């Protein structure tokens, strides 16, 4: 691998230094006025548990916030990346069932492991901690016609957690899926009143074969911060129930983004400066339908400078009873100076790769029923690229991917390829499967 030039390294370091010096006074002033966000958690978290039923099995589940888990266990579990999930399993079958703990988190923590991480904390001995945490763990064996409750020690998800509770027994299998926001987390989409975005008469019902014409009539790109200059290309469309769509993305490791506030701005700065990870860092507003994004999600790498991120807007159309979300996806690969925003992220110019990534991600979830492509921004090449709002060049085949997320499971061999446009390979050959 080629090493970066000394000049490039110095330039990158200079950007970080300027970012720190320019924003530090502002952040400190905001922090002095705003203070710490109010936490609404309490020990009554079981009252907000979600309850689902499959046959004669009923499961209630709730994800604890860092504050709630510390109050409940007397240990700051979140500092070690531990997030308890409380379960109550009511088995009304005439046979015992077994909890597939891996369905909640394939890398869950054993109770003794959690105790060891806090071996020097408080007055309890290691053995006392281990015994207490084990006693609070949910039983893995659920007797017939009995209800059990307790906790599973999962890895920390700061914004939202998606998980399944799977139970199996002789000639029996039950699976119940959950997605929950973590209390105390302020996601940017929570400020959107989705019921007020459109009047009833503004919403159109389309057949699937009418969808391409509608999508191709949309603008080429999102608008930048000035709400008029074209930004990144609109290259992503997801059709599906909102809860199913969000649950699928979160289960694939996509994190919600936080609102832009004093302490989230501070965390973004320190993440960039000290090369630390910030999974839920805010994203800047871009505009479509006259408003900023309704929801944004991201997959962060080592730092906030490197991430896949997507923005989605709810469109005023419905297809087969499902919502249509129009959006943009790109990959951040670093930071740079910008005359429009001072300092901003630099995107990977091959924007079709990010489009491919989310397509494969949803296919791997087995929630993707159909995939197709429609015309979008139009093609551009490395020799004649297009430019986004902050003057990053990008090149693309110009298409928008359409991903239909539906109930049920769909293997890769069951995908429906919609007979619309076809993207091209690097050699310019049309593909049958869209990559």
C-alpha positions in Angstrom: 0.0 0.0 0.0 1.3 3.4 -0.9 2.2 5.7 1.9 0.5 9.2 2.1 2.8 12.0 1.3 4.2 14.2 4.1 2.3 17.2 2.7 -1.0 15.3 2.7 -0.5 14.2 6.3 0.3 17.7 7.4 -2.7 19.1 5.5 -5.0 16.6 7.2 -3.6 17.5 10.6 -4.0 21.2 9.8 -7.7 20.6 9.1 -8.1 19.0 12.4 -6.3 21.8 14.2 -8.4 24.5 12.5 -11.6 22.5 13.2 -10.7 22.4 16.9 -9.7 26.1 17.2 -12.6 27.5 15.2 -15.4 25.6 16.9 -14.1 25.2 20.5 -15.3 28.6 21.7 -18.7 28.1 20.2 -19.1 24.7 21.6 -18.1 25.8 25.1 -20.5 28.7 25.0 -23.4 26.4 23.9 -22.5 23.9 26.6 -22.6 26.6 29.2 -26.1 27.6 28.1 -27.6 24.2 27.2 -26.3 22.0 29.9 -26.8 18.2 30.0 -29.9 16.8 28.2 -32.6 15.7 30.6 -32.8 11.9 31.2 -36.3 10.5 31.3 -35.4 7.0 32.4 -36.6 5.4 35.6 -36.7 2.0 37.3 -40.2 1.6 35.9 -38.8 0.7 32.5 -40.8 -2.6 32.4 -43.9 -0.4 31.9 -42.8 0.5 28.4 -41.9 -3.1 27.4 -43.1 -4.3 24.0 -45.1 -7.5 24.1 -45.4 -9.9 21.1 -47.2 -13.2 20.8 -46.4 -16.2 18.5 -48.9 -19.0 19.0 -49.1 -19.8 22.7 -45.8 -18.0 23.5 -45.8 -14.4 24.7 -42.6 -12.4 25.1 -42.2 -8.9 26.6 -38.9 -7.1 26.1 -37.3 -3.8 26.9 -33.8 -2.3 26.3 -32.3 -0.5 29.3 -30.6 2.9 28.9 -27.2 3.4 30.6 -28.8 5.3 33.5 -31.4 2.6 34.0 -28.9 -0.3 34.0 -26.7 1.5 36.5 -29.7 2.1 38.8 -30.8 -1.5 38.4 -27.5 -3.3 38.8 -25.5 -0.8 40.8 -22.8 -1.0 38.2 -22.0 1.4 35.3 -22.4 -1.3 32.7 -22.5 1.0 29.7 -18.9 2.1 30.5 -17.8 -1.4 29.6 -20.1 -1.6 26.6 -22.8 -3.8 28.3 -26.5 -3.2 27.7 -29.0 -5.4 29.5 -32.2 -6.4 27.8 -35.0 -7.5 30.1 -37.2 -10.3 29.0 -40.4 -12.0 30.3 -41.2 -15.2 28.5 -44.7 -16.8 29.1 -44.7 -20.3 27.7 -48.2 -21.6 27.5 -47.2 -24.7 25.6 -47.2 -28.2 27.1 -43.5 -28.6 26.4 -40.4 -26.9 27.6 -38.7 -24.3 25.4 -35.1 -23.2 25.1 -34.0 -19.6 24.6 -31.6 -19.0 21.8 -29.6 -16.3 23.5 -27.5 -15.7 20.3 -30.7 -14.3 18.6 -30.5 -11.3 20.9 -26.7 -10.8 20.4 -24.3 -13.3 18.9 -21.6 -11.7 21.1 -23.5 -11.5 24.3 -21.7 -11.3 27.7 -21.8 -14.1 30.2 -22.8 -12.9 33.7 -19.4 -14.0 35.1 -17.7 -12.0 32.3 -19.6 -8.9 33.3 -18.7 -9.5 37.0 -15.0 -9.8 36.1 -15.0 -6.4 34.2 -16.3 -4.8 37.4 -14.2 -6.9 39.8 -12.7 -3.8 41.5 -15.9 -1.8 41.6 -17.8 -1.3 44.9 -17.7 -3.4 48.0 -18.9 -6.8 46.6 -16.4 -9.5 46.0 -16.0 -10.9 42.5 -17.9 -14.0 43.5 -20.8 -12.0 45.0 -21.1 -10.0 41.8 -21.0 -13.1 39.6 -23.7 -14.8 41.7 -25.9 -11.7 41.7 -25.6 -11.2 37.9 -26.2 -14.9 37.3 -29.4 -14.8 39.4 -30.6 -11.8 37.4 -30.0 -13.5 34.1 -33.1 -14.9 32.3 -33.4 -18.7 32.5 -32.4 -20.3 29.3 -34.9 -23.2 29.9 -38.5 -22.2 30.0 -40.7 -24.9 31.6 -44.1 -25.7 30.1 -47.0 -23.5 31.3 -44.6 -21.2 33.1 -43.4 -17.7 32.8 -39.8 -16.6 33.5 -38.1 -13.3 33.4 -34.6 -11.8 33.7 -31.9 -10.1 31.7 -29.5 -10.9 28.8 -26.3 -8.9 28.8 -25.9 -7.6 25.2 -23.4 -5.2 23.6 -24.2 -1.5 23.9 -26.2 0.1 21.1 -26.5 3.8 21.8 -29.5 4.8 19.7 -31.7 1.8 18.8 -31.5 -1.9 19.2 -33.0 -4.5 16.9 -33.1 -8.1 18.1 -35.1 -11.3 17.9 -36.2 -13.6 20.7 -36.0 -17.1 19.4 -37.3 -20.1 21.3 -37.2 -23.7 20.3 -38.3 -27.1 21.6 -39.3 -30.5 20.3 -40.9 -29.9 16.9 -41.3 -26.2 17.7 -39.7 -22.9 16.9 -40.9 -19.4 17.7 -39.3 -16.1 16.7 -40.4 -12.6 17.7 -38.6 -9.5 16.4 -38.2 -6.2 18.3 -36.8 -2.8 17.5 -36.6 -0.2 20.3 -35.2 3.2 20.8 -32.8 3.7 23.8 -34.3 6.2 26.3 -32.3 9.4 26.6 -31.2 9.2 23.0 -32.4 12.1 20.9 -32.5 11.0 17.3 -32.9 13.5 14.5 -36.0 11.8 13.1 -37.8 12.3 16.4 -38.3 16.0 15.6 -40.3 15.1 12.5 -44.1 14.8 12.7 -44.7 12.3 10.0 -48.4 12.5 10.2 -48.2 16.2 9.3 -45.9 16.0 6.4 -48.7 15.6 3.8 -52.4 16.2 3.7 -54.5 13.1 2.8 -55.3 14.6 -0.7 -51.6 15.0 -1.4 -50.8 11.3 -1.1 -51.1 9.2 -4.3 -51.5 5.5 -4.6 -49.4 4.0 -7.4 -49.2 0.6 -8.9 -45.7 -0.9 -9.0 -45.4 -0.4 -12.7 -46.2 3.3 -12.2 -43.4 3.8 -9.7 -40.5 4.3 -12.2 -42.2 7.2 -14.0 -42.8 8.9 -10.6 -39.2 8.4 -9.4 -37.7 9.5 -12.7 -39.6 12.8 -12.4 -37.9 13.7 -9.1 -35.0 16.1 -8.9 -31.6 14.8 -9.9 -30.1 15.5 -6.5 -30.7 16.7 -3.0 -30.2 20.4 -2.4 -27.3 21.8 -0.4 -27.3 24.0 2.6 -28.5 27.0 0.5 -31.6 24.8 -0.5 -31.0 25.4 -4.2 -27.5 24.2 -5.3 -27.6 20.5 -6.3 -25.8 18.3 -3.8 -25.3 14.5 -3.8 -27.4 12.5 -6.3 -30.7 10.9 -5.3 -29.6 7.3 -5.8 -31.6 5.3 -3.2 -35.3 4.3 -2.9 -36.6 2.0 -0.2 -40.2 0.8 -0.4 -41.6 -0.7 2.8 -43.3 -0.3 6.1 -41.4 2.2 8.3 -41.0 -0.1 11.3 -39.9 -3.0 9.1 -37.5 -0.8 7.2 -35.9 0.7 10.3 -35.7 -2.7 12.1 -34.0 -4.2 9.1 -31.4 -1.5 8.8 -30.7 -1.3 12.6 -30.3 -5.1 12.7 -27.7 -4.8 9.9 -25.6 -2.4 12.1 -26.9 0.9 10.9 -27.1 3.5 13.7 -29.5 6.4 14.1 -28.0 9.9 14.0 -28.4 12.3 16.9 -29.7 15.9 16.7 -27.1 18.6 16.3 -26.6 20.0 19.8 -23.7 21.3 21.9 -22.5 18.0 23.3 -23.0 16.1 20.0 -21.0 18.7 18.2 -18.3 18.4 20.8 -18.2 14.6 20.4 -18.0 14.9 16.7 -15.0 17.2 17.0 -13.2 15.0 19.5 -13.9 11.9 17.5 -12.3 13.5 14.5 -9.3 14.9 16.4 -8.5 11.9 18.5 -9.5 9.2 16.0 -12.2 7.7 18.1 -15.5 6.1 17.0 -18.8 8.0 17.3 -21.5 5.7 15.9 -24.4 8.1 16.2 -22.7 11.4 15.1 -25.1 14.0 13.6 -25.2 14.6 9.8 -25.6 17.9 8.2 -29.0 18.8 6.7 -29.6 18.4 2.9 -32.9 19.2 1.3 -35.7 17.5 -0.7 -39.4 18.2 -0.9 -38.6 21.6 0.7 -37.3 20.1 4.0 -34.2 18.5 5.5 -34.0 14.7 5.7 -36.7 12.9 7.7 -34.3 10.3 8.9 -30.6 9.6 8.6 -28.6 6.5 9.4 -24.9 5.6 9.3 -22.3 2.9 9.7 -19.2 4.3 11.3 -15.8 2.9 10.9 -12.9 3.8 13.2 -13.8 7.5 13.4 -16.5 9.9 12.4 -14.4 10.8 9.3 -15.1 7.4 7.7 -18.6 6.1 7.4 -21.4 5.0 5.1 -24.4 7.3 5.7 -27.8 7.6 4.1 -30.6 10.2 4.2 -34.2 9.4 3.6 -37.3 11.5 2.9 -40.9 10.1 3.0 -42.4 10.6 -0.5 -46.1 11.5 -1.0 -46.8 8.2 -2.7 -47.8 4.7 -1.6 -47.2 1.5 -3.5 -49.0 -1.7 -2.6 -49.8 -0.2 0.8 -46.1 0.5 1.5 -44.4 3.8 2.0 -41.8 5.1 -0.4 -38.6 6.6 1.0 -36.4 8.5 -1.4 -32.8 9.2 -0.4 -29.2 9.5 -1.0 -26.3 7.3 0.2 -22.6 7.9 0.0 -19.4 7.0 1.8 -17.4 9.5 3.8 -13.6 8.9 3.4 -12.1 11.9 5.2 -12.5 15.6 5.9 -11.5 18.7 3.9 -11.8 22.5 3.8 -14.9 23.9 2.0 -15.7 27.5 1.0 -19.4 26.8 1.8 -19.2 25.0 5.1 -15.6 25.7 6.2 -14.8 22.1 7.1 -16.8 19.1 5.7 -16.6 15.5 4.9 -15.1 14.3 1.6 -17.1 11.5 -0.1 -15.9 8.6 -2.1 -16.3 9.7 -5.7 -17.6 6.2 -6.7 -21.1 6.8 -5.3 -22.4 3.6 -7.0 -20.3 1.6 -4.6 -22.3 2.9 -1.6 -25.5 2.2 -3.5 -24.3 -1.4 -4.0 -23.3 -1.7 -0.4 -26.8 -0.9 1.0 -28.3 -3.2 -1.7 -26.2 -6.2 -0.6 -26.8 -5.3 3.1 -30.5 -5.5 2.7 -30.2 -8.7 0.6 -28.1 -10.3 3.4 -30.9 -9.4 5.9 -33.3 -11.7 3.9 -35.8 -8.9 4.1 -35.3 -7.7 0.5 -38.1 -8.9 -1.8 -37.4 -7.0 -5.0 -34.6 -4.9 -6.5 -34.7 -2.7 -9.6 -33.2 0.5 -11.1 -34.7 3.6 -12.5 -33.2 6.7 -14.2 -31.8 9.4 -12.0 -29.0 12.0 -12.1 -27.7 10.7 -15.4 -24.2 9.2 -16.1 -20.9 10.9 -15.4 -17.4 9.6 -15.7 -14.0 10.0 -14.0 -13.0 12.2 -17.0 -16.2 14.3 -16.8 -17.5 14.0 -13.2 -20.4 15.8 -11.6 -19.9 17.8 -8.4 -21.9 18.0 -5.1 -22.7 21.0 -2.9 -19.2 21.1 -1.4 -17.5 20.6 -4.8 -16.6 16.9 -4.3 -16.4 15.2 -7.7 -18.4 12.0 -8.2 -19.1 9.6 -11.1 -22.0 7.2 -11.6 -24.0 5.3 -14.0 -26.8 7.8 -13.1 -29.4 5.3 -11.8 -31.4 5.0 -8.7 -31.7 1.6 -7.0 -35.2 0.6 -5.8 -35.3 -1.8 -2.9 -38.6 -3.3 -1.7 -38.5 -4.5 1.9 -41.4 -6.7 2.8 -42.6 -9.0 5.6 -41.3 -12.5 5.6 -37.9 -13.9 4.6 -36.4 -13.9 1.1 -33.3 -15.9 0.3 -30.9 -14.6 -2.3 -32.3 -17.2 -4.8 -35.8 -15.7 -4.2 -35.1 -12.1 -5.1 -37.3 -10.5 -7.7 -35.4 -8.5 -10.3 -37.7 -5.7 -11.6 -37.5 -5.4 -15.4 -36.6 -1.7 -15.5 -33.2 -0.1 -16.1 -30.0 -2.1 -15.9 -26.7 -0.8 -14.4 -23.5 -1.3 -16.3 -20.3 -3.1 -15.2 -16.9 -1.4 -15.5 -16.6 -2.9 -19.0 -19.9 -1.2 -20.0 -21.9 -4.5 -20.2 -25.4 -4.5 -18.9 -26.0 -6.9 -16.0 -29.1 -9.1 -15.4 -29.0 -8.9 -11.6 -28.0 -5.3 -11.2 -24.4 -6.0 -10.1 
